[in-house]
Amino acid sequence: RSVMEIQAVPTGAHLEGVLSGRLGMFPGAYPEPADRAEFVNQLQRELQATPGVQAAAVTSSVPMQAVGSSELLLEGEVLPPAGDRGQVANHSVVTPGYFEVYAVPLLAGRDFSNSDRADSQPVAIVSQSLASELWPQREALGQRLKVDPRDPASPWLTVVGVVGDVMMDMEEFGVTRTSTAAQIYQPHAQQPWPFVSPVIRVSGPPMAFAEAMRNAAAKLDPDMPVYWLRSMDDWLDVVLFDFRLLARLFGTFAGFALVLACAGLYAVLAYSVSVRTREIGVRRALGASARSIMGLVAGQGAMQVGIGLVLGGLLGLGFGKALSFALYRVDSFDPITFATVTAVLGAAAALATWLPARRAMSVEPMSALRDG
């Protein structure tokens, strides 16, 4: 159930048809921030000019992968003492067009543009969650804040836009219960990070454009490799792999347990019928109907199944609470799950009971008395 809920949760970004890669601009070849900003700007142009590419951008982190977090300081507030962290948010550096690639809605203000340069006013875009956390009673647009305020060189950033929330990593699925959808974005031209991910939205299969992405980078710098080339659907599969594997393992073990339980129930009832063959023959000779004999055996099986369900339910509650940290949007006592398990076990037990009961119904009175 948790895996189903995780797979159905909206990520906030449209992942289908998007290809991402990774590259690094090392200090030897790109010693100055301006060098990195220029390379990224040219790379985005090359990617955008590629036939079949609908939108292109460059980002420090893509959805569904680990993203760094940074401390924030609002204008008018005091920085907490060393060792104490103030407000924290996910922090990404992106180029204009990033929100178009992932179809992230712009809720207020404007997107980044080519006019957001190193020599222009430092700006930022915040997610809806972060805007609500920082300025619950005020408009976020026009507010000022610092990212990594303990760095003396950190400038005051003016909020120029608010966008929808995007799930950025595993914690966003609530697995660790420490996640946050709060996100702040800066333009890459004003914060030229050396390690970035080119991302493109394409009109065909994303992996068919992998070579085009490599060629675009090689055209600008023959020594620039692009690695981690994957479609965003593939990244989502990687993110969910552990959950799916865990679900399959639990499902496999549960299947084995169900088979063993049914086999055990069948063996016990079959043995009971064989031991009580004379009794059943006497009952039949005294006028007991086949239906009453069926009820006799089925009642014994139902009692055993009932005891098993009660004990199993109590143990299930205990294990459910112990595993609650790994559950997402599913309560440790989930009525649907418990009802489904009870129905499956009941149906399997009914089948295991029916076979011995059918054998008991076929017992001939004279044959049973003679053999007894």
Buried (B, 14 or more C-beta within 10 A) or exposed (E): BBBEBBEEBEBBBBBEBBBBBBBBBEEEEBEEBEBBBBBBBBBBEBBBEBEEBEBBBBBBBBBBBEBEBBBBBBEEBEEBEEEEEBBEBBBBBBBBBBBBBBBBEBBBBEBBBEEBBEEEEBBBBBBBBBBBBBBEEEEBBEBBBBBEBEEEEBBBBBBBBBBBBBBBBBBBBBBEEEBBBBBBBBBBBBBBBBEBBBBBBBEEEBBEBBEBBBEBBBEBBEEBEBEEBBBBBBBBEEBBEEBEEBBEEEEEEEEEEBEEBBEEBBEBBBEBBEEBBBBBBBBBEEEBEBEEBBBBBBEBBBEBBEEBBEEBBEEBEEEBEEEEEEBBBBEBEBEEBBEEBBEEBBEBBBEBBBBBBEBBBEBEBEEBBEEE
